[in-house]
């Protein structure tokens, strides 16, 4: 989950010194991996609590979050500290879970499953979550007795290094080898590529190019896909609640996340009521001339997103575009009629800007959803505000996405919350649609090897007549 900003390539070919540096980190990591073998499940849980507390304390995480915004120039200074809740959520998910030895028994099938570490993990950190992703990955990894080498985005390397320093310090106080967590101090693309080639597993949270590099590294990798989050609001929706949640999702960290509501499709009978409520929530509705200025600011002549408008606040985006909005407005709304590839507003926006479309009849809403995901964001997510179970069912049947949030703010719910059952994470798999190997939220199960032990059971062999049904013919 994160902004698609390319990692600056400081060196094209890794130098001998840089290669030796990475090899040194790998050597330290393997020693730490061996050292973790002696600890029990209870001891590992205690270590997880320690690193979570070291990074999730309100004053500490606020400092780290502010540091990340200042370093990158991306995101919302006063809003990003709220992301600390994700660390608490991951800790909730790992404490008490089985990750060592026997983790599951299925007596009727004669199956017992044993968990084993995957080994050395290369964790690629995005510039939008330099303080959040390290402890999230670290908790899941440590829980499975894995070790992690972090490769920060060069734009936010100080924040990530400081976060990892705190994690190391917490382990050291408990007598644990701090090299369970290491961080490249002066990262570049060549070093990151080499690290990925030497690790046992790659966790790639970042832009399309970085995920592609992870898949090309020769090492098993979990990556994420691009988003183009789309919301359907039907005639049964609670308009006030839907508008509130849409604002919460769209303005979270200035819309930098792939889950932030980008396209809002509203039933025409409540369209104007909902649009009015969005404006009460802090949305600024552009006129046609302002929408044209906004489009030219967000995309260049080749239709590529302009970096200077990604994850900056709405007032600044308007200023860049060439118009002024009141300082109390926190997001920008542009009315659109058609979902077509030539309409740039149908694409991912990565900013506090949303496109809103009216629809007539739910079948048309479904067609619009499919059209939007043909333009971009397949595999990621969409949402619906509805109390019509059939509408929810119909959307679930046709939407080419891995997750659908019902009556929830997507950017705060997709990756897990305390009011839904989604696994807590900072990485969202987008399945084959999004070029990923899994549709799931990347969580504990993805950080472990599993050995299946099978013992004989009473024969379970149907007759040929039972197997072939109507096609069976007696000789």
Secondary structure, 3 states (H helix, E strand, C coil): CCCCCCCCCCCCCCCHHHHHHHHHHHHHHHHHHHHHCCCCHHHHHHHHHHHHHHHHCHHHHHHHHHHHHHHHCCCCCCCHHHHHHHHHHHHHHHCCCCCCEEEEEEHHHCEEEEEEECCEEEEECCCCCCCCHHHHHHHHHHHCCCEEEEECCHHHHHHHHHHHHHHHHHHHHCCCCHHHEEECCCCCHHHHHHHHHHCCEEEECCCHHHHHHHHCCCCCEEECCCCCCEEEECCCCCHHHHHHHHHHHHHHHHHCCCCCCCEEEEECCCHHHHHHHHHHCCEEECCHHHHHHHHHHHECCCCCECHHHCCCCHHHHHHHHCCCCCCCCCEEEEEECCCCCCCHHHCCCCCCEEEEEEECCHHHHHHHHHHHHHHCCCEEEEEEECCCHHHHHHHHHHCCEEEEEECCCHHHHCCCCCCCCCCCCCCECCCHHHCCCCCCECCHHHHEEEEEEECCCCCCCCCHHHHHHHHCCCC
